[in-house]
Each structure stands twice: as C-alpha cells, then as structure tokens.
Amino acid sequence: MTPETLKILIVDDHMLMRNMVENYCKAMGLINLEQCSGGEQVLKAVAAKSFDLILMDWGMPDMSGLEVLKALRANSKNDKTAIVMVTAESEDSRLIEALEAGATSYLVKPFSQEDFEKKIKNVLGWLKKQRE
C-alpha cells in the first residue's frame, strides 16, 4: 500500500471544496483520486469499484454524509475502507454520532493543509493496520 496506489474518493457538494481537498491529497503524493458531488453518486461509485479512503462532507442536498456513511458501513465489503467525515459540523454530539456510525475519523472545516495532512497520516496508519 503506497500513496500512489491508494484509491481515494472525495465527496462534497461544493466543487471548490472538492478541488481543495484534491490539491491537499496531491501535495501528500496521493494521486489516484475521484470526485463525487452527492450521496447517491457515492453509493453508485462504491458499488462499481472499491476505494481505500473516502473523504466525505456531512451536509449534502440529496443524502447526508451520515446517511451515506451508514449505508456504506451496512455492507461488510466496506469494513476496511477508511471513511473520514470532512464537515463544518463541529459539535461533540455530531462527532460521536459519526464515529458510532462507523467513521474512521473526522475533520472540521475550515482546516489547513497541515491539519489535513496530520489527520490523513493517522487514517493511513489505521488503514495499514486493517490491511495487515
């Protein structure tokens, strides 16, 4: 598992946020990237192929990120997929709700590239342990 081979899905209904996350990923050497703008797209993309890491917004118009997270975690095929909620939802109760639903980690907007890299490095460590 190398940064270049990791398959990453970036999910946000705002194109600028998707592009910013993509640029942060590329700065870390993560280059195998795809984007989705909504929950239904995510479910279709994950049904068609597997991803190692999904970076997903909470607030989307068609389905919330939490709904998508629960749908993904309901399928054991996704047990070893890291799912990070990337969201403006910063209340502790929301963080707990996401973690209980199966989120691997949580990143609150706005965030710096440094914060992003720290969080993703931790998640990649989790992913490596899951795949051993």
C-alpha positions as CSV (number, residue, x, y, z in Angstrom):
1,M,0.0,0.0,0.0
2,T,1.8,3.1,-1.2
3,P,0.4,6.7,-1.5
4,E,0.3,6.4,-5.3
5,T,-1.8,3.2,-5.3
6,L,-4.4,4.3,-2.7
7,K,-7.8,4.8,-4.3
8,I,-9.4,7.9,-2.8
9,L,-13.0,9.3,-3.3
10,I,-13.6,12.9,-2.4
11,V,-17.2,13.8,-1.7
12,D,-18.6,17.3,-1.3
13,D,-21.4,19.2,-3.0
14,H,-19.2,22.2,-3.4
15,M,-16.7,22.0,-6.3
16,L,-14.2,24.4,-4.7
17,M,-14.0,22.2,-1.5
18,R,-13.6,19.0,-3.6
19,N,-10.8,20.7,-5.6
20,M,-9.1,22.0,-2.4
21,V,-9.1,18.5,-0.8
22,E,-7.8,17.0,-4.1
23,N,-4.9,19.5,-4.1
24,Y,-4.1,18.7,-0.4
25,C,-4.1,15.0,-1.4
26,K,-1.8,15.6,-4.3
27,A,0.6,17.5,-2.1
28,M,0.8,14.3,0.0
29,G,1.5,12.2,-3.1
30,L,-2.0,10.8,-3.1
31,I,-2.8,10.8,-6.8
32,N,-5.4,8.1,-7.5
33,L,-8.4,10.4,-6.9
34,E,-12.0,10.6,-7.9
35,Q,-14.8,13.0,-7.0
36,C,-18.5,12.8,-6.3
37,S,-20.9,15.7,-5.5
38,G,-23.6,13.8,-3.7
39,G,-24.6,10.7,-1.7
40,E,-26.3,8.8,-4.5
41,Q,-23.2,9.2,-6.6
42,V,-21.0,7.8,-3.8
43,L,-23.2,4.7,-3.5
44,K,-23.0,4.1,-7.2
45,A,-19.2,4.7,-7.3
46,V,-18.6,2.3,-4.4
47,A,-20.9,-0.3,-5.9
48,A,-18.8,-0.2,-9.1
49,K,-15.3,-0.3,-7.5
50,S,-13.6,-0.3,-4.2
51,F,-11.9,2.7,-2.5
52,D,-9.3,2.7,0.2
53,L,-10.3,6.1,1.6
54,I,-13.4,8.2,1.3
55,L,-13.3,11.9,2.4
56,M,-16.9,12.9,2.7
57,D,-18.9,16.0,3.5
58,W,-21.7,15.7,6.0
59,G,-24.1,18.3,4.5
60,M,-25.2,17.4,1.0
61,P,-28.6,18.0,-0.6
62,D,-29.6,14.5,-1.8
63,M,-28.4,12.4,1.2
64,S,-26.4,13.5,4.2
65,G,-22.9,12.2,4.7
66,L,-24.1,10.4,7.8
67,E,-26.8,8.6,5.8
68,V,-24.1,7.6,3.2
69,L,-21.8,6.5,5.9
70,K,-24.4,4.2,7.5
71,A,-25.3,2.8,4.1
72,L,-21.6,2.1,3.3
73,R,-21.0,0.5,6.8
74,A,-24.1,-1.7,6.4
75,N,-22.1,-3.6,3.7
76,S,-19.2,-5.7,5.1
77,K,-17.4,-5.1,1.8
78,N,-16.6,-1.6,3.1
79,D,-15.2,-2.7,6.5
80,K,-11.6,-1.9,5.6
81,T,-12.4,1.3,3.8
82,A,-11.4,4.4,5.8
83,I,-14.2,7.0,5.8
84,V,-13.4,10.5,7.1
85,M,-16.2,13.0,7.6
86,V,-15.0,16.4,6.4
87,T,-17.5,18.9,7.6
88,A,-18.4,22.1,9.3
89,E,-20.4,20.1,11.9
90,S,-18.2,20.7,15.0
91,E,-20.5,19.8,17.9
92,D,-19.2,16.9,20.0
93,S,-22.5,15.1,19.7
94,R,-22.1,15.1,15.9
95,L,-18.6,13.8,16.2
96,I,-19.8,11.0,18.4
97,E,-22.7,10.2,16.1
98,A,-20.3,9.9,13.1
99,L,-17.8,7.7,15.0
100,E,-20.6,5.5,16.3
101,A,-21.9,5.1,12.7
102,G,-18.5,3.9,11.6
103,A,-16.5,7.0,10.6
104,T,-12.8,6.3,10.8
105,S,-12.1,9.9,11.6
106,Y,-13.4,13.5,11.5
107,L,-12.0,16.7,10.1
108,V,-13.8,20.0,10.8
109,K,-13.9,22.8,8.2
110,P,-12.2,25.1,7.8
111,F,-8.8,23.3,8.1
112,S,-5.3,24.0,6.9
113,Q,-3.2,21.7,4.8
114,E,-1.1,20.9,7.9
115,D,-4.2,19.8,9.8
116,F,-5.4,17.8,6.8
117,E,-2.0,16.0,6.5
118,K,-1.9,15.1,10.2
119,K,-5.4,13.7,10.1
120,I,-4.8,11.7,6.9
121,K,-1.5,10.3,8.1
122,N,-3.3,8.9,11.2
123,V,-6.0,7.5,9.0
124,L,-3.5,5.9,6.7
125,G,-1.9,4.2,9.7
126,W,-5.4,2.8,10.6
127,L,-5.8,1.6,7.0
128,K,-2.4,-0.1,7.0
129,K,-3.4,-2.0,10.3
130,Q,-6.7,-3.1,8.8
131,R,-5.0,-4.5,5.7
132,E,-2.2,-6.4,7.5
